[in-house]
Amino acid sequence: MEESRDRAPSGLREMTRQAVRQRIAETAIDLFVAHGYDQVTVDQIAAAVGMSTRSFNRYFPNKEDVVLGDGPTWGATVRDHLASRPVDEAAWESLRHAFEALLISTDAVDVTDDRRKRVMRVLGSTPALRAYNTEKHLAWAGMLTPLVAERIRGKDADLRAEAMVQASLACFDAAMLWWARPDETRTPVELLDAVFTTFER
């Protein structure tokens, strides 16, 4: 009982922190959509939320992370799911399942599809964000490539693994950006499957 009481405050603090992060992100996306990403400053986001710039930086290191979220954690999620796949499963199929697991885990977050689509549209229309997203994906590739190389082995395993991982990241991005289109009705997982299947033929 005593241990439970000790843990409760920490859990409550984390819930409060996540709620504040979500409020900041939602406010920022509204500003980006209304005025353009490059025209909105951190100071403006902080003021719209009702906090100081210093307080903003306790929740997000920079403006880019408001859009792209917790990249290292998401990359680790993909890595962990990839590592858990059956060793005799084709590496490409394992990568698909690992990315699907990420999409399913983010679906559990209390954010509407409309909000997520707006985020992806901001990302897709902003060169600086696309470049920052690519930088984060390089970190993901560093985690995923060794696991794929272990699965495929043979000549040039590291090279082939790198190419396969980079292709899988491109598939993930393409599926998410396509899903953000206003007239698209399929889910991110359905679109991911469609893109991955293309390279199985």
N, C-alpha and C positions, 0 to 999 in steps of 0.2 A: 504493500500500500504506500509506504513511504517513498519507494522508488518511483511509483507511478506519479506521485505528487511532484517529485523532482523533475520528471520528464515533461510534465504538462506545460509549464511556462515556456520551455524551449519550443515545443510544438505550436503553441499559440503564437509565439513570436514569429515563427516561420510562416504560419498562415497569414498573419498580419503583413509580413514582408511581401509575400506573394500577391496579396490584395493590392498593396501600394504599387508594386511593379506593374500589375495589370492596369491599374488606373493611369499610371504614367504612359504606358504603351498605347492605350486607347486614345488618350488625349493627343499624344504625339502623332499617331496615324491620322487623326482628324485634321490636325494642322498640316501634315504633309500633303494630304489629299486636297485641302483647300488652297494651299499656297505654294506647293512644290517643296520637295525634300530639301533642295539646296538653299531655299529662301528662309527656312525655319532654323532658328538657333536653339542651343540647349537652354539659354537664358529664357527664351520665349516659352519653351515647353515647361520649364520649371515654374515660371510665373503663371501659366495657364492652370497648372495643377495646384498652385498655392504653396510652393516650397521654394527654398533657396537653390541656387545652382549647386552649391556644396552638398545639399541633401540629395539632389538628383544623382550626383556622382556616387552616392552610397548604394544606389540601386542599379545604375548602369554606368559602366566606365566611359561610354561615349554615345554619341547620337546613333551610330550605326547599330549598336547592340540593341537599341530599342526596337528596331525592325527585325534583326536577324536572330534575336533571342540568345539562348545559352548554347552556343555552338559546340564548345568542348564537351559539355554534358551529353548533347545529342550525338556527337561523334562517338563517345564512349558507349552510348546505348546501342548504336549500330554494331560497334566492335564486339560488345558482350553477346549480342544475339548471334552474330556471325560465329563466334567461338563456340556457341552452344549447339550449332547445327551438326547433324550427323556427319562423321568424317568421310563416309562414302558417298555423300551427296555432291553433285556437280557444283563447282565453285560459283558459277554464275547463278545457279538456283539458290544457293546459300546466301549470296549477296542480295538477291531479290527479297528473300524472306526477312533478312536483317533490316532492310529499308522499310518493308511493310510493318515490321514490329515497331519501328520508330513512329510511323504514321499512326498506328493504333494507340501508342502510348501518348502521343500529343493530342489525339482525339479526346482523351480522358480529361484534358484541361478544359476549364469552364470558359471557352471562347467560342463564339458563333462562327459558322462557316463564312458568313458574310464578312466578319471582321478579318478572318484569315485571308480571304480572297483580296481584300483591300490591302493587306500587308504585302501579299505577293505582287500585286499590281504596282505598288510603290517600289518594291525591289526590282521588278522587271523593267521599270521605266527610268531607273537612276543608275547611270554608269558607275558612279563611285560605290554604290551599294553592291552592284554586280561584282566589281573588283574585290571588295571586302569579303563578299561571299565566297569567291574563288580562293581567297587567302585562307579562309576557315576550312574550306574543303581540302586544301593541301594538308592541313593538320589531320583531317579525317583520314586522308589517304595514307599518311604515315602510320596510323593505327591499323588500318585494314590490310595494307599490302603484305606485311609479313604473314598474316593469317592465310591469305589467299595463296601465297607462294608455298606454304607448307602443304596446301591441298593439291596443287597442280604438279609440283616437283618437276623433275626432268630438266632438259636443256633450257637455258634462259628463263628459268622459273621466275626469278625476280623481275625481269623485264616484262614477261607476259602478265605477271600478277599486277604490276603497276599499270599496264595498259587496261587490264580488265577492271581494276578499281576506278580508274579515271573515267572509263566508259560508263560504269554503274552510277557514278556521281552525275555525269551528264544526263543519264536517263532520269535520275531522281529530279534534277532541276527542270528538265523538259516537262515531266509529268506535272510538277507543282505549278509551273507557269501556265501550262495549258489549262489546268483546273481552275485557275484564277479568271479565266475568260467569263464574261457575264452570261453567255449562253451555254456554258458547259454544265451538264447535269450529272456526269459520272463522278464517282468518288476518287480521291487521290490514289487509293489502293487499286481501283480498277484501271486507272490511267497508267499507274506504275507497271502493272501486269502487262498492259498492252504494249508499252515501250520495251520492256525487258524481253517479251516474247519475240519481238521483231528480230532480235539478235540471236535467237535460238534457231532460226530457220536457215 
